[in-house]
Amino acid sequence: MEQQQKQQQPELPQLSPSQLMTLTNSARHGRTNGLTIVLKLGTSSICDEVTHFPLLATLSSMVETIVKLQKMGHRVVLVTSGAVGVGLRRLDISTKPSELAKKQAIAAVGQGRLMSLYDNLFGQFNQPIAQILLTKNDLAQRSRYLNARNTFEELFNMNVLPIVNENDTVSVAEIRFGDNDTLSAITAGIIHADYLFLLTDVDCLYSDNPRTNPSARPVVEVDDISKLREEIVVTTPGSSLGTGGMVTKLVAAELATAAGVTTIITRGSQPERVFEIIDSLQNEGSKEPPLHTRFIAKHDPMLDRKWWILHGLYDAGSIVVDLGAKLALTRHKSSLFAAGIVRVDGYFNASQAVNVVYEEIGPDGRVDSLILAKGLVNYSSVEINIIKGCKSSQFPDLLGYVDSPCIVERENLARLV
């Protein structure tokens, strides 16, 4: 019987590398039908930069695009900016203030009105929506990270569209994602998305600012973001209302591709482009898609727990190690032991995330720091200062107890080198 079932299974067609990556990313997490897509819409695509009035044509087109994607069997998440812009319009304030408390108050006014606007637009298609407000602190604990993922899964099962924004009303610098580009990448990693679309006010990433340099060339495909940074000129600011720019989009692409998510930059005023771009990636020989930049997902994405450690947790401090520990961590992928620790920077408790750093003195006498990994420590900074440079057999005499023979266990280390 088993042999007959095997014989009846059709042979898989030959797939391109991009198709194979998408298939692997979906299959790895038990999904067989449809894609999981995150769409990030920037403030410049939601509000007019001068009047702060909502751009209803763009928003309506985005709503129609999302509804059509869902009808095609895809799971969609919308990461939206615009709370501050909508709040400015409601309060009749001409420019975004620089004071944190004022910006948070304006965001509190705008967030409800923004969701009301989305609810009215999606309501025309009987599409229920859900608001998810996140801060980095919400992902700092593993249980809360998993709870966030479970919430997304249940919303998908209920055919509800999750609309995600940063909780600007309560966020402070230490727990902010910083911008919604980064938030969208973190969201894509949480739900194991296949595609992340960063919808902005330009067609794609350019080698220079096309508004000031007519000879700037479009960047169509990127498989090495570090190399790209050396070859192009990237401007930092976004619009007067937004917080992003191309710098934040490169950071977002780096985070998302590390989790196995193909990332695309394209124009937000024409969200229907998403269909043609997906079709070109899924089907070899399809017609030429509109101009966009595609960041190729890593073929060996980080394991989920290590990706969470690296990108979801606040850096509480750092541990500086010697050459022997560096080689053990990078070449042999070992745990981190106290014998190889030179110095501890910062104050932290056990189970917090810290960077593991190697320092080298360059020819000019300057100290160059290289972050080797990030991991969850088994001991506090005070305890590590006592046992650094020592063997685990000495822990009982120095501390009076032994919680673990190593400072950071192998499975709790997310290596960068």
N, C-alpha and C positions, 0 to 999 in steps of 0.2 A: 504493500500500500504506500509506504513512504517513498519507494522508488518511483511509483507512478506519479506521485505528487511532485517529485523533483523533476521528472520528465516534462510535466505540464507547465512548469514555470518558464516564462518567456526569457529570452536572453536580453540583457541590458544593452541598449544602444551605445555606440561609441560617443563619449562626451568630451567636450572641450575642457581645459583646465578650470575655467570660470564656472561651467556647469557642474563639474565634478566637485568643486568647492562648495557650491550651494547644496548639492545633493548630500554631501558628507555632513555639512553643518546641520541640515534638517534631520537626517537619519540618525545622527549621533544622539539626538534628544527625542527620538521616538515620534517624529512628525512625518507623515507620509503624504498629506494633502496640503497644497497651497504653500505660500511663503509667509514668513513673518517680516513685516516691513515697518520701519520707524521713519516717520516724516517729521523733520524739524523745520518749522516756519519761523523766520526771523521777524523782528519788529518792523523792519523796513518793508516787509511784505504784508503787514497787518495794518499799520497806521501810516498816514501821510506824515512826512518828516516835519512839515511846517505847521499844518492845521491840526494834526493829530486825529483827524477824522478817520474812521475805519475804512479800509479799501475793500468795499463790499464785493466788487467784481472778482478780485483775487480770492477772497474768502469763500465766495459762492463756488468758484471753480475748484477750490481745494476740497470743499465739502462734497461736490459731485464726484471728484476723483477718488476720494476715500470710500464713498458709498459704492462706487463701481468696483474698486479693488476688493471690497468685502464680498460683493456678489460673485466675484470671480473665485472666491474661496480662500482669499488671503487674510491673514491676521494683521491688523494695522494698529499702530500707536501714533498719536499726534503729540509732538512736543512743541509747545507754543510759547512764544514770547508775547510781549504786548501789554502786560498788566500796567506797567508804568505809563506807557503811551495813552492807553484808554483812560487811566486815572487823571492824567494831565488834561485831557479833553473834558472830562466830567467836572473838574475843578477850575477849568478855564485858566490854567497856568501855562505860560508860553514855553518855558525851558525847564529841562530836568534839573532839579537841584543837586548839589554835591553832598549835602549833609545826609548821612545814613538814615537817621530817624525820619526825615522828610520823605526820602525815597521809599522807605518802608510804608509810611502812611499813605502815600499816593498809590503804591502797589496794592495796598489793602482795599482802597476805593475801586481801583481798576479791575482787580481780579474777579470780583463778583459780576461786574458788567461784562467782562470779556467772556466768562462762562455763559452768561445769559445770552450773549450774541451767538455763541456757538450752539447753544441749546435751541435757539430759534431757527438757525440755519439747518441743523441736522434734523430738527423736528419736522421740517417739510418732507423728509424722507422716512419718517417714523423710526429714525435711528437713535436709540438711547445712548447717552454719553455719561462718563464718570470723570470726576476731577481727582487727580492725584498730585498732591503737593509734596515735594521731597526736599530734604537738605542732606548734606553729606553725612551728618550725624545719624540719619535714619539708616544708613548702611554700615555704620561702624561696628555694630554687633551682628554676628553671623545670623542669629535668630531673626533679627529685624530685616536683614537682607533677604533671607529666605521667605519671610512673610510678605515682603514686597513682591517677590516673584510669584508667590502663590496667589496674591491678589490679582495680578495681571492675568494669570492662567484662568482664574474663575471668571473674570470679566470677559475673556475670550470665549469661554464656554457659554456665557450668557448672551453672547452677541452684543456686548456693550463696548463702545469705543473708549479706551482710556485716553484722556487728555492730560498731559503731564506738564507741570511748570515747577520752577524752584519756589520754595516757600519764602519769598522775599520779605514778607512781613516780620519774620522772626529770625531770618538768617543773619549771621555775623561772619566776619572774614574767616574765622577758623573753621566754620562748618559750611561755607558756601562752595558750590561747584565753580563759581566764578562767572559762568555764562551758560546759556542754554545749549551751545554747541557741545560743551563737555557733558552737560546733563543728558543730552540725547545719546551720546556715545555710551555713557554709563547705563542708561535705560536699555539700549540695544544689547549690551553685554548681559544685563540681568535676564532678559527674556530670550537670549540666544537667537537674535534676529539674523535673517539672511542678508538684508539690505538696510543701510542707513542713508537716507536722502537729506542732505543739508541744503535746504531751499533758500536761496539768497537773492541779492539784487544784481548779480552778474551771471553770465552763462556758465562760467567755469573758472578754474584757477588759471591765472596768467603768469608769465615770467616776470612781469612788472605791472604797475598800475596802468590799465588800458586808458584810463581817463586822462592821464598826463603823459603817457608814452605810447604814441600810435603804433610803434613797432613791436609792442609787447606781443608775445606769441602765446597761444593757448596751450595748456598742459593737459593732455588727453588721458594718459594712463600713468599711474605711479605705483611702483612696487618697492621703492626704497625711499621713505620719507626723509631720513637723515641726509641722504645724497641730494634729494630735492632741495632741502633748505640751503645747501651750499651753492646751488645753481640759479636760484631765483631771488628776486627782491620781494619781500613780503611786508606789506604795510600793516601796522597794528590796529589803528582805530576802525570801528565800524561806523554806523550812522550816528547822528547826534542823539537818537533815542536808544539805540541798541548798545550792547556791551561787547560785541564781538568784532570780528574782522577776519582776515585770512589766517592770521596767526592762530586764533582759537580753533579754526576749522582744521588746521593741520594737527593740532593737539587732539582734537576729537577723532580725526581719522586714524591717528596713531593708537589711541585707546581702543577704538572699535575694531580695527584690523587685527590687533593683538588677540581679540576675542573671537576671531574668525568671521567678522562682519564686513562684507564688501561695502565701501563707503563712496557715495557719489555727491558731488557738488554740481548743482544746476540752478537755473533761474526759477525763483519762487512765484513770479507773476504768471507763469505758464505751467501749473502743476500737472497738466495733462501730459507733459513730457515724460512723466514717470512710466507710463505704459510703453512708450517706444523704447525707452532705455532698458526696462526689464526684458522686453521682447528681444532686444539685441543681445542681451547677456544670456538668455535662456535658449535662444534658437539660433544656431549657426546659419548664416546665409540670409538672415532677415535684413530688411532695408536699413540704410544708414540712420543711426539715431541722431537726435539733435545734439548740439554741442554740450559737452559736460566733461567733468574730470572724474575718473574712476580710480579709487585706491584699492588695490588688490588685497583681499583678505589673506592672512597668514594661513599656510597649509597645515601648520602645526600649532593651532591656537592653544593658549595657556589653559590648563585645567581650571575649572570654574573656581575652585577654592583659592587657588593661587592668584587668579585674576582679581578676585575680590580683595585679597590681601594687598595686592599691588595698587589697585585703583580705587577701592572702596574705603580704605582706612586712612585716617589721619596719621601723619608721621609724628610720633611722640618724642623722638630723639634719634640718636645714632650711636653705633658701636664701631670703633675703628679697630681694624685687625692687622696682623702682620702678614708678611709674604707667604708664610707657610699656610696660614688660614685661607688666604686668597686662593692659593693653588688648590687646596682641598675643596673649597666651595665651587670653584669654576671648572676644574678638571675632573674631579672625582664626585662632584655633586653630593658632598657629605653634609652632615649637620654642622652647626657652629658650636665649638667647644670653648670653654673659658681660657684654655692654655694659649689660644691664638689671639686673645683680645689685648689690645694696647691701651685703649682709652674709651671712656663712656662720655658722651655729650648729651646734656639735657636730663630732665627728671621724668621718669616714667614708672609705671607699675607692671607687674607680671601680666601677661596676656595682651599687652598693648603692642602696636606695630612700630618697629624701628627700622631705620636704614642701616645696612652693613656697608661700611666704607673702608677703602684702602687708600692710604696717602703715600705719595711718592714725591721725592724732591727732584725737580727738574734741573737741567743744566744751568739755568739762570738763577737757581737757588730758591725758586718759588715752589710752594707745596701744591701739588695737583691732587685733587680728591676725585676718586672714582667710586660711584655707588655700585656695589656688586650685587646687592639683593635687598629685599625687604621682607621682614619676617616677624612672627609673633614670639615674643620672648617668654621664657619660663621663669625668669627672675626679674626683680625690680632693678632700677639703675643703682640703688644703694647696695644691693646684694652683689651685683655684677662688679661694682668697684672693689668689693672686698675679695672676690674670688678670681678676678682677671689675672691671667698668666699662670693659673694654678691647674692642677689635675683634678678630676672629679673625686678622686679618692681623698682629697684634702678638704672637701666641702664640709663633712661633719665637724672637723676641728675648727674651721673658719666660721661657719654659719650655725652649727649645731644641728643641722638637718640636711637632707638631700631630697629635693623635689624631682629633679631630673639630672642625669649625668651631663646633659648638653644645655647650652643657652637657648639655641633655636633648633628645633628638630627639622629634619630634612623636608617632611611633608608640609611644614609651616613656613618654608622659605620660597619666595618667588624671585628667581634669579634674573638679573638684568644683563649679566656678562657671562 
